[in-house]
Amino acid sequence: MWAYIFTFLSMLVTDIVYTQLLKSVQNDKPFAASIWASMITFLGGVAIINYTNDNKMIIPAVLGAFVGTYIGMRYHIGDKIESKGLQ
């Protein structure tokens, strides 16, 4: 059970970090983008190791990716709203 939760959380964090990578690339911040990319490789590797040992682990990995991207986008959208004074 813990492996499923760990895989879910790994992918959730990976996709949040991926959103931050895209934001850094868009803002022309190469050092920050490099750090985010390194984190993605590490976290993605951890998740892949988990679900190659048990094929059912792909389910929490996919769910974690969905939730992580959603959270990352909501956070990014919130940054845009605050910076434009629209809140």
ABEGO torsion letter per residue (X at the ends): XAAAAAAAAAAAAAAAAAAAAAAAAAAGBAAAAAAAAAAAAAAAAAAAAAAAABAAAAAAAAAAAAAAAAAAAAAAAAAAAAAAGAX
